């Protein structure tokens, strides 16, 4: 099964970390690390927002999470916030990796970072690294819904995370905020998306339920058991977690869910294995979630359109950083076109 596990690669030059400074820090804060140990630093290639490294020495491994250089979107790159979420959530949500150490001393690697538990398993990317039967695909979809629903079911007042978000007025804040972020991220070749932004502002439903939401819940942010790939054992990337609308959370998840009958343009940007036989359609996921949580999903269109637009904005923000030379990761070269595909999908849907 080892060949199926998510493997880190050599660190990209623009994301390099000073090994000596980090070693000194680890020696002071981790009992298992000695300054004489040979620290090995690798980087996971997945993800386009915050950076994830694997630190290894002797037979020990931990994960280091930090923001990319040049990032100026504080809420999406607040390592202290993500560390707090993991720490407070752990007793209530068995899928949260264990947070180990938080560092706000920017002299170590140039920005805040935190260390967390390394969990071995399969992270689903564009293709599964093994054969998945139709029955297993169906079960995995069900498990994905169950885990998200269980997060939404947590009593926030028992977690100490009551101040993570404002709750009331969440939908309006999201629409107005993401509309403005898109306007700020537009460059010479961007779509204006004026009608889409206007539609979102005119069709906002009332806030009727609040819960703890992940805000980026999708296949490549979960870890599957290598010996039972339908079983989810961890949920990653909590930087955008907040208190908000659970249907907004599901809508954002479905923005990534490309199914067999989507347009060729959508198929071309697929990054997760959602088109294999047995995978639920978006509508089946919506209905399944509604039944499990006893939630009214009759007017779900708004939430899916918002999810598409929000993803387009995230992609556009990254593309602008690339266009301005603040990052040189070649993977970001096509992000401007991906943003357009998502906006067109949302506009067609409305």
Secondary structure, DSSP 8 states (H G I E B T S, - for coil): -GGGS---B---GGG---HHHHHHHHHHH-TT--TTS--EEEE----SSSEEEEEEETTEEEEEEE--TT---GGGS-HHHHHHHHHHHTTT-TTB--EEEEE--TTTTSS-EEEEE---SB---SS-SS---HHHHHHHHHHHHHHHHHHHTS-GGGTT-GGG---TTHHHHHHHHHHHHHHHH--TT----HHHHHHHHHT-------EEE-SS-SGGGEEEETTEEEEEEEE---TT-EEE-HHHHHHHHHTT---TTS-HHHHHT--SSTTSTT---HHHHHHHHHHHHT---TTTHHHHHHHHHHHHHHHHHHHHHHHTTS---GGGGGHHHHHHHHHHHHHHH-
